[in-house]
Amino acid sequence: MRYLCPKSTAVFNIFIVADKYRGDVRGKALRRRQFDSNSNLRGVSRNARIGSQYKWPDGVVPYVLSRDYCKLVFSSFMVNLIYSFHSAASERAIIARAMQAYHEKTCIKFVARTHEPDYLYIKKEDGCFSDVGRTGGRQTVSLDDGCIYYRTIIHELMHAIGFWHEHERPDRDDFVDVIWYNIRAGAHSQFQKVSPSESNTFGERYDYRSIMHYDSKSFSKNGRDTMVAREPGMTSVMGKSDDFSPSDLRRLNALYNCHSRPNSRPVPPPSPIIRPLVRPPVIDDEDDDYDEAPFSIRPPPPRPPFRLNLKIPFLDLICTDMWKDCYKWAAMCRTSVLEVPMRFVCARTCGHC
C-alpha cells in the first residue's frame, strides 16, 4: 500500500518535526547530475550572481515542498512501515533545519508559497541541483534520496539564493589548480570559471572552507584529485565543510543587505503549529504536473489535547485505517515500539479517533 500526504483540511508545517531530528547529518553528500546529449551538466551552478533580477525580493523565498517527502511505501512487514514512517518525517525535518539555519544566521526567509508567481519547488527529480538565483516561475530544486543531508541542502539553497560555486570564481586559478585530465568525460563544465561581469565576491578572499566548494576528487574518473589547492594543507579541507563558513554568511548578508535592515537578524525558528489550508493541494501524480494550492496561514482552531503524550500533532489529522491488514496488528496498538506508526496507519483500529 502507498500513502501520500493526508488529503485533509489541514497539513503540518514543515518545521513541526525539526526538533525530532537534531543530530548532525554527516557523510559525503552526493552531487549527481544528469548528462544531456551534448555532455553538458544539467543544473550547472557557479560566487554571487550579479543582477537584481536574480535576487529574491526582500530576501523572501517562497517554496512548495513536493509530496516526494510525504510518501510512505510499506508492505506487510511492520519493520518496513516503521522505517518508512521515520524516513519521511526525518527528510522534512532535515530540510526544515537547513531553512532554519538561513533564518537564524541571515535575513533570508523561506516561506510557504501563497500566490507568489516565483517560487522554489523542492522535489526528488534527478540528483542534487538548483539554478542560480531567482529565475522566474516555478523553479526546481532537486533533493533526491542521496541529497537529504543538512550540508547538501544548504549548498543547493545557496545556489537558489544566488551563489555560484566557490571554485568557479574568476580568480580561482590563483588558489586552485584544476587537473583536467582526471575529470570524467562531460563534467568539465563543472570547473569553468565565471566572468567578473557575472559574479561578485564582495571583497572576500577565496574560501577553501566554503560550503559552496567541491572537494578535491569531485567528478574524478580515476579516483585522483581533480583540484589541488595552491595553499599547503588546503586540498584536504576543500569540500569538507558541514555548515556555512564565516565567509559564506558575510556574502549572503551582503547580497541581501541584511545588516541594513533593522531587526532582521536573528529570525526565531517558526513555531511548530498546525496551519489550516484554504483548500487542499491539487496534485496530479501521474504526469508530475503539479498545481499546488497555496498554504494560507491562519490561527489554529481550538483542539482537544492529545490522548497520548506524543508530540506529533499531524498524526491526529487522520481518522481512518490506511492499511488493509490493520486488524491483524491490533494487539500492537499500545506497544512502546509500534504505538506511533500504528497510530498513524491504523488510527481507526487502534481507537485513536
Secondary structure, 3 states (H helix, E strand, C coil): CEECCCCCCEECCHHHHHHHCCCCCCCCCCCCCCECCCCCECCCCCCEECCHHHCCHHHEEEEEECHHHCCEECCCCHHHHHHHHHHHHHHHHHHHHHHHHHHHHCCCEEEECCCCCCEEEEECCCCEEECCCCCCCEEEEEECHHHCCHHHHHHHHHHHHCECCHHHCCCHHHCEEECHHHECCCCHHHHCCCCHHHEECCCCCCCCCCCCCCCCCCCECCCCCCEEECCCCCCCCCCCCCCCCHHHHHHHHHHCCHHHCCCCCCCCCCCCCCEECCCCCECCCCCCCCECCCCCCCCCCCCCCCCCCCCCHHHHHCCCECCCCHHHHHHHCCCCCCHHHHHHHECCCCCCC
